[in-house]
Amino acid sequence: MKKLNYVLLTLSIILISCTGSDVRFVKPQPESLQELSLIPTKFQGTFLIDNDTIVITDYTISGDTINSSDLVVKSWGNYLFVNSLEKGVYKLGCGKLLNNWGNEEIFLEYFVVGDDLVNSISDELSINEQEELFYQKVNKLISDKSNPIVSIDSTDYHFICDNVSVNQFQELLNNAKSIEVTRIK
C-alpha cells in the first residue's frame, strides 16, 4: 500500500507539473497587496488561453465578480494576480503584460514546485529508490521553515503555501512557468 501511494504521488506530481500549477495558497497572493476594487483598463478585454476564451471587464472575469469570497484580484505594475478559491485554498494565476515598442505580449504565469523535485531524481535509480528519494525530498521541503510550503494535499497533490513573504513570492514569480495569451479585443 505504501509503495502504491508513492507511485500515485509521483505520477500525480509529474502530470500536474506538465499541465499547470501544483501550488496553492492559504491566503490570496501576494499577501502584501490590497484587493482591487476595479481591474485596470490594460488588463481588460477578451483573451484566448489554450483554446479558452476569457472575458475581463472592470469588475468581472468570465462573468465572476471580483473580490467575492471565491475570486480575489490584486495588481502590481504589469502583473494581475487572480486568486480563485478551490477546496479551501487559493489557486493563483498571474497575468503578465509586456509592451515593447508597441508590441504587446501577454503571458499567464503559474508556479510549479514538483518539476524540480522530479527532475532532480536520477533515472538510473530503481523505481523504489526514486519513490523513496522523492518522498524524502517532499518531507524535507515541508519541514524547511525558510520556505512557505506547509503541506501537500494528498487528494490533488498540490503544495500548500502559507505565510508567504514578499521575497518568497518574488522567488516563486521569478521561477514561474508561462503560457502565451492572445488578446482577441
N, C-alpha and C positions, 0 to 999 in steps of 0.2 A: 504494500500500500504506500509506504514511504517513497519507494522508487517511482511509482506511478505519479505521485504528487510532484516530484522533481521534474519528471518528463513533461507533465502538463504545464508546470510553471515555465520551464524553459521554452517550450513550443509557444506558449501564450505570449511571452516576452518577445520572442522573435516575430510573431505575427503582428503584435501591437507596434513594434518598432518599424515595421515595414509599412504600416497603414496610418500612422498618426501618433498623437501624443500619448505617452504612457505615464504622464504626470498629472496629478490632481492636487487641489489646494483646499485647506480647511477654510480659508478666508479669501475673498476676492482679491485679485492681484492687479498691480502692485499695491501692497498694503499701505505704502506711504502716500498714495494719491487719493484724492477725493473722487466720488462718483460724479459723472457728468449729468447735468440737467438737460443738455442738448448735445447731439452729435455734431461735431464741426462739419461745415459745408464740404471741406475737401475729402471727407470720408463718406459723403452721401452719394447715392447713385444706384445703378443696377450692375451687379458683378457676376462673373462666371468663375466658379471654383470647381474644378474636376467635374464638369457637366452639371453642376448645381447652380441655379440662379438665385442670387441673394439680393434682396432689395433693402437698402438702408436709407431711411428718412431721418428727419431731425429728431424724432422720438421713438422710432421703431427699427428693428432688424428682422426682416422677413415676417412682419406682422406682429412680432412680440414687442411689447412696450419695454423700453429700457428702465433700469433701476426698479424693477419689480423684485419680488423675493427670489425669482428664478433667473434674472438676467441683470447683471451689474456691468456697466460700461465706464471705462476710465480712459484718459488720454494723456500723452506726454510727447510733445514735439510731433514727429511724423509717425507716431505709433497710436493705434487704437486698440485697447485691451478689452476683450469681450469675455466676461466670466459667466458661464451658464451652469446653474446648479443641477447636478445629476446624482441621485442616490446619496444626498447629504454632503457632497463635496463639489468643488468648482472645477469645471473643465475650462481651460483658458485658450483662447485664440487671439493671436496678436496680428493685427493688420499693420503692415509697414508700407509707407508711401514714400517713394523716391522720385524726385523731379530734377533731372539734369538737362539743362539747355532745352527745356520744353518737352523732353521725352519722359513721360510718366511711366514708372514701373511700380507695380503693387505686388506685395507678397503676403501670404498667410504664414506666419511663423508659429512653430509648435515645438514643445520640449520633449526630448526622448532621452531617458536615462539608461534603459535596457540595452540599447545598441552597444554602448561602451562595455557593459558587463559581458555581453555575449561575445563580442569581438575580441575581448581580452583572454578568452579561454582557447587554448590550443586544440586544433582538430586532431592532433596526434594522440590525445588522451582518450581513454576508453569512455564510453557513454557514462558509466558510473562515476568515473573521475571528473568528467565535465560537469555532471549534475552536482556532485559534492562541492566542487570548486565554485560553481555558480551560487549555491546555497550559502557558502561561507562569505562570498563577496557581498551578497544581499544583506546578510546579517551584519557584516562589518559596516556597510554603508548606513544601515539603520541605526546602529549603535554609535556612529561617529557624530558627536554633538556639534561639530563645526559645519555640518550641512543640515538643511531643513527637512530632510526626509525622515519621517517618523514611523512609517509603516508601509506595508504593501497590502493592497486589497486582495484577499485570497479568492474572490469570485471573478473579478475583472482583471486582476494582475496589473493594477496601476500603482505607481509610487505616490504616496500621500505626503504632502509637504505642509508644514505649519511653522509659524513664526519666521517667515522668510524675510531676511534683512534686505536692504537696498543692494548691497554688494552681492549677496547670493542670487537675488533676482537678476541682476545685471549679468552675472556669470551664466545663468540659465539662458538668458536672452542672447548673449554672445555665442553660445553653442547651439542655438536653435536650428532646427531643420526648416526648410521653407518650400512652399508651393507657389508658383506664379499665379497671379489673379488677373483676369481680364475685365477692364471696365467696359460695359456694354453702352451705358449712357450715364 
